[in-house]
Amino acid sequence: MKITRITVWQMDLPLSAPYWLSGGRLKFEQLDSTFVRIETDVGHSGWGEDCPWGESYLPAHGRGIRAGLEILAPMLLGEDPRALDHINRLMDVTLPGHFYVKSALDVACWDLLGQSAGMPLWQLMGAQEAARVAVNSSISSGTPEEMIGLIQKASARGYRVHSAKIGGSNPAADIARIDAISAALPAGEKVTFDVNRAWTPGVAIQVLNSVAARDWIEQPCESLDLCVQVAARVPQPVMLDECLQSFGDHLEAWKRVACEGVKVKPNRVGGLTKARQIRDFGVSVGWQMHIEDVGGSALADTAALHLAASTPDENRLASWLCHDHLAVDPVPGQGVRNLDGFVTLPDAPGLGVVPDPDLLGAPVAVYGA
């Protein structure tokens, strides 16, 4: 099997409502997504999607993905997409770093490997059967009353795990939000308080030692160094996210006892190949993990949740579905969908999601014959 053509589409994905995080300092209304199809000489086609969460969330943006594909795609023509380690080494030699640029290509190669083997991705990743994966809501920053209202709406849709976006320079406001949400949380439901790096260590330590909640606290400060200061001085378990861009970052976090859990996002770390390496390391050191993607349609969500579904129960926390926040659906009826707070993975060979190119519009680039 050889790669003969790589086609690229760009699609704007408007959110169904404006979304605020990091204490309200970051606002998002639309995502810029890139879809990739890899065609082969045996008739199989594999799909992947790369979608940063806007341009201010991480050092990543949609135009950067498509610029990187101009460099990477021609180098993959004629290669066997099933040779995943070779494909990733070739991409890393051709374009060092820029992990987020490589994710859609890597996922499309996994899709082709699964189709060739006649196996769904969760099975290729080592599972005997796909776990039924819990999914969590994502609650935009706001007043305590606004956030509680959003949690109640999510509960009515079956969500039993919530990620509440807090953070900022006003400790009293965050103490009030945490206390109010904790008091209003329905029995049997859980919450993670996600700061999205908005606190300084002093604010984090003040807030977290003033509240009764012992729920997960996610990414309290900007960098790993700052989060290490906090983790040793607060009673809550710490989850790291945005400061972890590579396997080396995860190794350093473990060595420095910076957290008890991490977010594993294929788009951020370079695709499923590297996300699986990180997941396996997390299992070996006893971390608990949310495995989900940075953004995108149900295609991107499904790719990440194949990895989640092959993760041991004791290490797997709930996953987020970006497509649940979108006003459009470019892969209608396909892939993972929330059903009473859980999703079931496709059992078709490969990824199990095949976009209709007509719904994506005209390609923005084609590489190969």
Helices and strands as residue ranges (DSSP letters): E 3-21, E 26-40, E 45-50, H 62-76, H 84-94, H 99-117, H 121-124, E 133-139, H 144-156, E 161-165, H 171-184, E 190-194, H 201-208, E 217-218, H 224-231, E 238-240, H 247-255, E 261-264, H 266-269, H 272-284, E 288-291, H 298-309, G 313-315, E 319-320, G 322-325, E 342-343, H 357-360, E 365-368
